[in-house]
Amino acid sequence: MSLLVPGLLATSVLFASGIRQFSVFKKGEVRDATSLLLGVAGFVLSVILVIQGLGDNGGRPTTGLMGTLLGALLLLLVLGTSSKHPVNALLIGVAPLTGLFTLIASVLNPTSNHLNPLNFETAVHVATSIVAYGAIAYSGTLAILLSWQHSTLKEKPLSPLIAALPPLDAVEYLFLRTVQTAWIVLTIALVTGIIYIDDFWAQQLAHKTALSVLAWCGMALALWQHFQDGGVTRTMRKTAIAAAVLLCIGYLGSKAVLEFVL
C-alpha cells in the first residue's frame, strides 16, 4: 500500500504546527491551541504512517520510518509535558523535523514482502531501542535549549524571545528526568540485544553497537556529574549532547549509508 498520501498529509500538518507555533513565539506568547491541535493530529498521522510502513516491510523499519518513530516520540513528550510546563516552543523544531522524516518515509519506502516477520525477542529489542533513541534525542534537544537560555540570560537587555521560552528550572527538571529515563531504557535495549540478537557484535552491526555503548557511557557520566555537582551543569549538558549525536550517528547515519549508499 502506498505511503505517499498519508505521508504528505502528515508532513503538511506537522510543518503547519511548527510554523504556527513560531508565529506566536515571535509575538512573545507560549501556548497556542491551534499549534497543539495540529501537533496532536500530526502525531496520530505519523503513528498511522509507521504502522502502515512496518506492515508493508515485514516489521523492519527503514530510515524514514525510524526517523518518523523518533520524531513521533519527541512530539509525544513535548505535547505531554506542555499540559504542565510551558514547553510549547519546542514544537518549532520537533514538529517540522518529524514532518521531514514522514516525507522521507513516504517518498523513499522500499518494501520487502519476502522477509519473515520479526520474532518476539527481536521486537522487544527494537521497541526498547526506539524508545531509548527518542529519549536521548529529546535530552540532547533540551540540552541545546538550556545552553542557549543560559547564554541569552546574560545579555542586557533581554530579548523578547527569551521571555517566551519555557522557564529555566522547568526545562532543567525535564532535562534531568529525560536523561534518567533514556539511560534506563538504553540499558534495557543493550541487554536485550546482547541476549536475543545472535549477531549483535557482528561486523555489520559493530559500529552501531560501539557507538550505542559510548552513548550509554555518556548518559551515565551525565548522571554521575549531576549527583556529584548537583543541578544541571554545563559539562552535563555537553555530555548529553555528545551522547545524542553518537546515538544518531550509530543508528540513523549507519542505516542511511547501508540503505542508500551501499
Residue, then its C-alpha position, 0 to 999 in steps of 0.5 A: m500500500s502506498l505511503l505517499v498520501p498519508g505521508l504528505l498529509a502528515t508532513s503538511v500538518l506537522f510543518a503547519s504546527g511548527i510554523r504556527q507555533f513560531s508565529v506566536f513565539k515571535k509575538g512573545e506568547v507560549r501556548d497556542a491551541t491551534s499549534l497543539l491541535l495540529g501537533v496532536a493530529g500530526f502525531v496520530l498521522s505519523v503513528i498511522l504512517v509507521i504502522q502502515g510502513l512496518g506492515d508493508n516491510g515485514g516489521r523492519p523499519t527503514t530510515g524514514l520510518m525510524g526517523t518518523l518513530l523518533g520524531a513521533l516520540l519527541l512530539l509525544l513528550v513535548l505535547g505531554t509535558s506542555s499540559k504542565h510546563p510551558v514547553n510549547a516552543l519546542l514544537i518549532g523544531v520537533a514538529p517540522l523535523t518529524g514532518l521531514f522524516t514522514l516525507i522521507a518515509s513516504v517518498l523513499n519506502p522500499t518494501s520487502n514482502h519476502l522477509n519473515p516477520l520479526n520474532f518476539e525477542t527481536a521486537v522487544h529489542v527494537a521497541t526498547s531501542i526506539v524508545a531509548y533513541g527518542a529519549i536521548a534525542y529529546s535530552g540532547t534537544l533540551a540540552i541545546l535549549l538550556s545552553w542557549q537560555h543560559s547564554t541569552l540570560k546574560e545579555k542586557p537587555l533581554s530579548p523578547l524571545i527569551a521571555a517566551l521560552p519555557p522557564l529555566d528550572a522547568v526545562e532543567y527538571l525535564f532535562l534531568r528526568t529525560v536523561q534518567t529515563a533514556w539511560i534506563v531504557l538504553t540499558i534495557a535495549l543493550v541487554t536485550g540485544i546482547i541476549y536475543i540478537d545472535d549477531f549483535w557484535a557482528q561486523q555489520l552491526a559493530h559500529k552501531t553497537a560501539l557507538s550505542v555503548l559510548a552513548w550509554c557511557g555518556m548518559a551515565l557520566a551525565l548522571w554521575q556529574h549531576f549527583q556529584d555537582g548537583g543541578v544541571t551543569r554545563t559539562m552535563r549538558k555537553t555530555a548529553i549532547a555528545a551522547a545524542v549525536l553518537l546515538c544518531i550517528g550509530y543508528l540513523g547515519s549507519k542505516a542511511v549509508l547501508e540503505f542508500v549508499l551501499 
